[in-house]
Amino acid sequence: MDSIVNKLTEIEDAASAIVQHAEDQKEVLNKEYENKRKAFDAELEKETQLRIDAIRSGLEEKTSGILDSQSGSSTEFIAALEKEYEEKHTEYAHEILRRITEV
């Protein structure tokens, strides 16, 4: 009878050791997983930020190009209006005077 009790005690001790080892391994694996997750998150954040910066840079370049072309177009239009005014301002003045005095 004592041998059966001793065997059961040994089995229980072995089972407890196995459970303890499994819990220890679980803790190690949890820490490993957490470290890998943090590294993955950091790398993903870095890549995302690089992509965002590249997109933002591209949009700024396009916007700058559009604004420059619009500015150039506006400058050309204003220059054309000024040239026309310089060439025809006397005609415009006469036309204005004629319309005022027509009543």
C-alpha positions in Angstrom: 0.0 0.0 0.0 2.9 2.4 0.8 4.4 1.7 -2.5 1.2 2.7 -4.3 1.0 5.9 -2.2 4.7 6.6 -3.0 4.1 6.0 -6.7 1.1 8.3 -6.6 3.1 10.9 -4.8 5.9 10.6 -7.4 3.3 10.9 -10.2 1.8 14.0 -8.6 5.2 15.5 -8.1 6.1 14.8 -11.7 2.8 16.3 -12.9 3.4 19.4 -10.7 6.9 19.7 -12.2 5.5 19.4 -15.7 2.8 22.0 -15.0 5.4 24.3 -13.4 7.7 23.9 -16.4 4.8 24.6 -18.8 3.9 27.8 -16.9 7.5 28.9 -16.9 7.7 28.2 -20.7 4.4 30.0 -21.2 5.9 33.1 -19.4 9.0 33.0 -21.6 6.9 32.6 -24.7 4.7 35.5 -23.7 7.7 37.8 -23.2 9.2 36.6 -26.5 5.8 37.3 -28.2 5.5 40.7 -26.6 9.0 41.7 -27.7 8.4 40.5 -31.3 5.0 42.3 -31.3 6.7 45.6 -30.1 9.4 45.2 -32.7 6.8 44.6 -35.4 4.7 47.6 -34.3 7.8 49.8 -34.3 8.9 48.7 -37.8 5.3 49.1 -39.1 5.1 52.6 -37.6 8.4 53.5 -39.2 7.4 52.2 -42.6 4.0 53.9 -42.3 5.7 57.2 -41.4 8.1 56.9 -44.3 5.2 56.3 -46.7 3.2 59.2 -45.3 6.2 61.5 -45.6 6.7 60.4 -49.2 3.1 61.0 -50.1 3.1 64.4 -48.3 6.3 65.4 -50.2 4.8 64.3 -53.5 1.6 66.3 -52.8 3.6 69.4 -51.8 5.6 69.2 -55.0 2.4 68.8 -57.1 0.7 71.7 -55.2 3.8 73.9 -55.6 3.9 73.1 -59.4 0.2 73.9 -59.8 0.5 77.1 -57.8 3.6 78.1 -59.9 1.8 77.5 -63.2 -1.2 79.4 -62.0 0.9 82.2 -60.8 2.7 82.2 -64.2 -0.6 82.2 -66.0 -1.9 85.0 -63.8 1.2 87.1 -64.4 0.9 86.6 -68.2 -2.7 87.5 -68.1 -2.0 90.7 -66.0 0.8 91.6 -68.4 -1.5 91.2 -71.4 -4.1 93.4 -69.7 -1.6 96.1 -68.9 -0.2 96.0 -72.5 -3.8 96.3 -73.9 -4.5 99.2 -71.5 -1.3 100.9 -72.6 -2.2 100.5 -76.2 -5.8 101.4 -76.0 -6.3 103.6 -72.8 -7.0 106.7 -74.9 -9.8 104.8 -76.8 -11.3 103.5 -73.6 -11.3 107.1 -72.1 -13.0 108.4 -75.3 -15.6 105.6 -75.1 -16.3 106.3 -71.5 -16.7 110.0 -72.2 -19.0 109.4 -75.1 -21.3 107.1 -73.1 -21.4 109.7 -70.2 -22.3 112.5 -72.5 -24.8 110.6 -74.7 -27.8 110.8 -72.4 
